[in-house]
Amino acid sequence: MAILEEPIKQVLTIKNYIGGEWVESKSEKILDVVNPATQKLLAKVPVSTREEIDEAVKVAREAFPMWRNTTPVARARYLFRLKELMEERFEELSRIQTMEHGKTIDESRGETRRGIEMVEVATGIPSLMQGQLLEDIAVGIDEFAYRQPIGVFGIIGPFNFPFMVPLWFAPFAVACGNCIVVKPSSEDPISQTKIAELSEEAGIPPGVWNVVNGGRDVVTGMLEHPGINGICFVGSTPTGRDVIYKKCGETGKRVIAQCGAKNFLLVMPDAVLDGTIPACMTSFFGNTGQRCLSGANLVIVGEGLKEHEFNAFYDKIVNAFVKAASEIRVGYGLDERVQMGPLRDKEKKQRLVGVIQKGVDEGAKLVLDGRNIKLIEKWPHDAFLNPAVFTEVAPDMYIGREELFGPIANIMRAKTLDEALEIIHNNPYGNSTAIFTQNGKWARKFIHDVKVGNVGINIGIVAPMAFFPFAGMKQSFYGVLHGQKESIDFFTDRKVVIQRWF
């Protein structure tokens, strides 16, 4: 068995971070955080009370005037220090993510790097936050617009990227002069505890960066609290649409709600297979399919081909896809040989076992059964699935229509690019899509016509960099402004001044 370096040596007691103090929750409800690969207990996390979120908001609002009046240059320097600390602890932070979530160590390193990049971009706030000015809008009258911080923001993180996703928002909010309250996923809260520890070490003043662990009571407390000015959320569409977006509308809060996905990847007849198949493996099975940017439906397109040519092309792609998927090495993500780790927990595995059976019952052809567990080392099977592949999937089947959030790939056919676009547009989601082709005409048509927020050309995972917004359309996004760099507009308001001097 490979020798695995685990930074978490003993069971941790997770505390809340409120007003610069590490505080044990008053809640009697405590949850276990379990390593999904080994099934060993890593930590105990509290399901905090409504009173505790109220306290966090109170101290954040008390800290806001001081932080708002700290110069942007000084705020940026705190973030420079935070970035340095993250770089120093890079490998430790990455290994913690693998232990608490299950993803491979390479995937965790990528997540850590992307999180650090968010902090890095936010350090440019003295430039990013600049306003507008025009003199002499009329004789002797000048007009200018400031960006000013707003107050306190709540950030609700998902389980699938416990380190990175809250950093889509937190450094930008803080750089702009706001205070934050982060609610990590209770399934893997250790990463956000470590980030809060580093923010404290970086010298960020008490009350600016707060963390409250918990579940629905904490979320409801955020949504209903008059002292919170806006909410940033990443999670499922039912929660984002029916709870977060709706409640923020009722209470007058700003909202960014990045939600669910059903992502279609198109393979055209001229696709370069040596690049396409590896990109598809990473897209469909990276992070064990627990990614809002994961490929879900592979659409093989026969544009310009005769029927017998299309059938041969389809078979060629299916055979190459299934062969590559069957060779993915599954196991504990800290093992450098592993290409896919477990699902986050055994409940998610059992749900997906049922989903695979549902696909069979619907009439899809299961050509690779991920329920047949094969690991490169001996680990408990509780949370492990192997890649699963269906062919003969119709877009209106459950497996072809709904977000599955696991290592299940569906293969479909479309005779033309227009038919493939129609399939995409008939699905309610619009998060990510990609086309594999060397034809500029097809690529341009795809970019122009497809109603999806993040579009890739020969790219399997269409993940925008920190200095671009993280887009999304239809039922994949609720709000107006997206995260990452576009957060600058979200976390500030414009004050317009028109002046004349006699």
N, C-alpha and C positions, 0 to 999 in steps of 0.2 A: 504494500500500500504506500502511496506517495506520502511524503512528510509534509504536513500542512501547518503553516504558521497562523495561529489564531490569536488575534490581539485581545479578544474578550476571554479572560482566564477564569472569571468567577461570575456568579449570578449578580447582575446589577439591579439596584433599586432606582427606578426612574423617578426623578422629582420634577416639579414645575420650576420654571425660572421666571420670577416676577419681581420687578423693581430691583434687579441686580442681586437678588437672593435666591438660593436654591431651597425650595420650600417643599416639604412633604405634603402630599394631598390629604385633605380631611376625609376623602371618600373611603368607604369600606369596600368598594368594588375594585378588585385588582385583577388584571389580566396577565397571562403568561406570554412572553415573547420567546418563541421556540425556533431554533435553527431548522429550516425545513428539510435540509439534507440529512442531518444527523439525528434530528428530533431531540436534541439536548436543549434544556432550558437556558436561555441567555439572560433574561431580565424579567422583572415584575414592573408593570406599568399601571398607573392609576387611571380610573375613569373619573375624572375630576368633576366637581360640582358646579352648579350655576353660580354660586357665590365666588368661586375661585376665578371664573372668567370675569366676573364683575370687578374683582380686585385687580386683575391684570389690566383691564381697561382703565380703571381709576388711576393706577400709577403711570400708565402710558400717557393719559391726558395731562397728568401733573408734570410729566417730563417734557411734553410737547413744546411749551413756550421756550424753554431753555434750548432745546435741540433745534427748533425752528430758527432761533436767532444765532445759532452757531454758523459760521460762514461756510458756504459750499466747499471752499478749499480745505477747511479744517475737517468737515465731514468726510471728504474724499480721503484724507490722510488716515482716518480710522479704517476705511475700507482697504487702503493699501496695506495696512498692517494685518488686517484679516486675511487678505490674499496671501501674504507672506507665510502666515501661520498655516494656512491650508496647504500651501506648497510643501512646507516642512513636514506635515503629517500626511502627505498624499497617500502613501501606501497603507498606513494604518486606517485612514478614512475609507479607502477602497475595500480593504479586507472586512471592515465592519459591515459595509453594505452587503457583501457576499454572505456573511454569516447571518444577518438578520433577514435578508430578502431571498437569497438563493441564487441570484444571477452569477455568471462566471466572473472570475477576477478581471479578465480583460474588459468585460462589460462594465464592471464597477469602476475600473480605472477611467473608462470613457465618461462615465457619469460624473466622477469627481472632476475630471478636466472640464466638462461642460459647465458644472457648477461654479468652478473657479473663474471661468470666462465671464459668467454673469457679474461676479464681483468686479472683475477687471474692467468690463465696459462701464459699470456704474461709477468707477473712480473718475471717469471723465465728466462728472456732473457739472463742474464749473462751465464747461462748454455746452453740454447737452441741455442745461436748464436755462440758457440765455433766452431773453425775450425779443421783442421787436421795437423798432423806433423809426419814426419818420418825422423830420422837422418840417415846419411850414405846411401843415395840411390846409391851413388857411393863413392869411397874413398875420405873422406874429404868433401863431398857435402851433404847438407841437403835440404829437400823440405817441404814446408808447405803451407797451404791454409787458407786465411782469408775469413770470410763473411763480406762484407761491405754494408752499406745502399746505395741506388741508387739515391733517389731524392724525387720526389713528386708523389703521387698516388691519383687518383680519385676514390671515392666510391659512387656507385649509388644504393640507397636503394629501396626496394619494399614496397607496402602498407600493405602487410599482416602481417609482423612482424616489425613494425616501430622502435622498440627499439633494438631488438636483432641482426637483420641481419647485419647492418653496423658494429656491434661489432664483427662479424666473422673476420673482416679485420682490423678495425681501431687500436685497441690496439697493434696488432702484427706489423703493419706498423710503428707506433710511437715508440714502444719498440726497433725496429731494427735501429732506427735513421733516419727514413724518416719523411716527412711532408705530411699532407693529406688535401684533400678538399672533404667534404661529401655533396652529394646532396640527401636530404631525398625525399620521396614521398610527393608530394603536397597534397595528400589526408589526410595524418596524419603526419604532420611535427613536432608536438609539442614535441614528445619524443626526437628527435635529438637536438632540441633547449635546452632541459633540460640537456642532456648529455654534450653539449658544455658549458653550464653554470657550470656544475660540473667540467669539465676539466679546466676551468678558475679558479675556486675556488681551485682546486688541485695544481695550480701553474704552469701548463704546459705553457711554454713560448709562447708569441704572435707569430702567424704565423705557429705554428706547427700543430694545430688542427683548421681547418676552416670549415664553413658550408655555402653553398650557396643554397638557395631555388630556385626552378624553374622547367621548363619543358624541351622541346626538345632543345631549344636554349642553355641551360646550358649543357645538355648532349653532344650536337654537339660541343660546345666550349671545353669541356673536351677531346673529341675524337680527335679533330683537333689541340689542343694546343701542340706545340713542347716542352713546359716546363713540361708536364705531362708524366711520364715514364711508367705508367701502370694504368689499369682500373680494378676495381672489380665490378661486376654487378650481381644482382639477379633479375630475372623477366621472361617474357615469352620467348619461343623459337624463334618466329619470330624476336623479337627485339634483343635477345642475339646473334642469328646466323647471321641475315642479316644486322644488324646495328653495334652492339658492336664488335663482333668478326671480321667481315669484315673490319671495319674501323681501328681497332687496328692493323690488318695485314698490311693495306696500310700505316700506319704511324709508324710502327715498335715498337708498345707498347706491353708490357706484358699484359696478359689478363686472368682473371678468370671470366667466364660467366656461372653461375648456372642458368639453364633454366627450361622449363616446365616439366610436368610429367603426366603419366597415370599409376597409381600404382595398381598392381594386388595382391590380398590377397587370398591364397589358403587354403581351409579347407579340410583336409584329413579325411578318415572315422574314425580314432582313435583320432581325436581332442577332447580335454577336453572342453566341451561346456561352463561350468561355467566360464572358463577363456577366451575362444575364443570370445564369444558374447560381453562381456563388452569391450574387447580390440578392437573389430571391431567398436563398437559405438564411441569410442574415436577417432579411426582412420578415419572413414568416416565422422563424424559429428563434431569433435573437430575443433575449430576455424571456425565453420560454413563451413567446407570443403574448406576454403581458405588457403590451405597449400600445398606446393610442396611435402610433405610426406603423404598427405591424401590418404586413401584408395579410389579407384575409382571403380574397378571391383572386386567383390567377386566371386571367381571360386570354385565351389563345385566339388570335385574330387571323382570319384567312383572307385579308384584303388582297384582291388581285389574283388569288389562286383558284385553279379549277378544283372541283370537288375531290378528285383523287389526290391532288397535290396537297390540299388542305388536310385531308385525313392522314397523309404521311407526315406532314409537318406537326400536326397535333400529337400523333403517337411519339414522334421524336422528342418533343418537349416534355410530354408526360413521363416517358421512360427516363430521361435525364434528370427530371425533377425528383421522381420517386427514388432513383438510385442515390442521388446526393443526400436526400432526406434520411434514407435508411442507414447512411454511413455517419451521421452526426453522432459524436461521442457524448454520452449523457452521464452525469455524475455530480459530485460535490464541486461547486464552482471554484473553490480554492486550489483544486488540482489543475495545474496549468494545461493539462492535456484535454480538459473538458471543454466542449463547445456549447453545451446546453445544460443548465441546472434544473432543479426541481421547480414546481409551482410554489407559490408562497406558503400554502398550507394544505393539509389533507382534505379540508372541505372543498377547496377549489378543485383539487384533483377529482374528487367524487362527482362534483357537478359536471366536469368535462367528460368523465366516463359516461355519464348519462347523455351528454350532448352527442358524443360519438354514436351511441346506440340510437339516438333520435335520428341522426343522419342516415343510418342504415335503414331504420323503419320508414323514413321518407322516400327511400328508393335510390339514394345516392350509392355509388359503388366505392366501398372502402378498400383502396388498393394498398394502403400501408396502415396497419392497426397499431396505434400508439399505446394501446392498453397492454401490449406485449412488452413488458419492462425488460430492458437490457441496459445495464450500467457497466462502466469500465472498472468500478470497484464495488465492493459489497457495502451497500448502505440500506437503511430501512426504505421500503418502497412507498411509505405513507403519502408523500407529496410528489412522487416522480411519475411522469408520463414520457413516453417517447414520441417523436413526431408522428402525426397522423395525416394521411392524405386521402381526400375523396375526389373521385371524378364523377362525371354525369350529374353535376350539381346544377339545379335550376335556381335562378335568382330569387324566386319566391319561396323556396324551402327555408325552414328555420335556420339551418346552418349557413345558407347563402345570404340570408337577409339580416340576421341579428349579430351583434358583437359577441364573440365567443370568448375572447381574452385568454387564449391558450395556444398550444402548438398544434393547431389544426388548420390545414390548408385545403381549400376547395378549388377545383379546376373546372372552368367553364369554357364554352366555345362561343365565338361571335364571327359571323361571316365577313363583316365589314367593320371599319372603325366607327362608322355612324351607329351601328348596332351595339357596339361595345359602349359608346358614350350613352346611349339610351339606357343600357343596363345600369350604368353608374348613376344616371340621373333619376332612375326610378327608385333608388335606395334613399332612405331618409337622411343618411349621414353624408358629410362632406369635409372630412378632415384631411386625408392624404390620398394621393394617387400617383401612379408613375406609368410611363410608357417606355418600352425597350425597342429602339429602332435606330437606324442610321439615315432615315429619310427625313430631311428637314421639313418637307411639306406636311407629312403626317405629324411630326412633332409640333409644328406651329399650330396646326388645326387643333391638336389636343390641348395645347396651352390656352388657345383662344376660346375654345368652346366648353371645356370641362368646368362644371360648377363645383369645384373643390378648392379648399384654401391653400394647401401645400402640394405643389406639383413637381414631380421629378422626371427628368429625361435621363434614362439609363442609370437611375439612382434608386436603390431599393428602400432606403430609409430616408424620407424627405424631412430631415430635422434642421430647421432654420438655426443659424448661428445667433449668438447673443445680441449682435448688432442689427438683427432683423426681427420683425414681429413673428410670433408663432401663430400662424393663421388658422382658419377653420371656418366652415360655412354650414348652413342648414342646421340640422340637429346636433352638430358637433361643437357648436359655439353659441353662447348667449351673452350679449353685451355689445359694445361698440368698439372699444379699444382692446387690442390683444396684449399679450405679455411681452417680456424681454425689453428691447429698447423702446417699444411703443408705450411701455409703462410710464415713461416720463410724463406723457400727457395725462395718463390715468391718475397719477399721484400728485398732480399739481392742478391748480386752477389759474385762470387768467384774470389779472386785474388790469383793466385798461384805464389809462390816465390821459386826460386832455388838459393841457396847461397853456395859460397865457399870462404874461407879466406886463403890468402897466408901467 
